[in-house]
Amino acid sequence: MKPKKQKAKSLMIAEYHAEALRLAGNVSASQRRFFKVAATYGKELEPDGLLAGARV
């Protein structure tokens, strides 16, 4: 058997990124709005207390 050729780390990252995008599917308009709000406001709009869920 031939030994596997080592790939550059950046090439592996690019391949994993492309595969993740392929497997993720399309992002709906609603999801896109959630992402936009999350990027704009950060943790300010995150729920806290009882709205955040039960503590484990």
Backbone hydrogen bonds, N-H to C=O, Kabsch-Sander energy under -0.5 kcal/mol:
donor,donor_aa,acceptor,acceptor_aa,energy
12,M,8,A,-2.0
13,I,9,K,-2.3
14,A,10,S,-2.1
15,E,11,L,-2.1
16,Y,12,M,-2.5
17,H,13,I,-2.5
18,A,14,A,-2.3
19,E,15,E,-2.3
20,A,16,Y,-2.5
21,L,17,H,-2.2
22,R,18,A,-2.0
23,L,19,E,-2.5
24,A,20,A,-1.8
25,G,21,L,-0.9
28,S,26,N,-0.5
32,R,28,S,-2.2
33,R,29,A,-2.0
34,F,30,S,-2.0
35,F,31,Q,-2.3
36,K,32,R,-2.2
37,V,33,R,-2.5
38,A,34,F,-2.5
39,A,35,F,-2.4
40,T,36,K,-1.9
41,Y,37,V,-3.0
42,G,37,V,-0.5
42,G,38,A,-1.6
44,E,41,Y,-1.4
45,L,42,G,-0.7
46,E,43,K,-1.1
51,L,48,D,-1.2
52,A,49,G,-0.8
53,G,50,L,-0.9
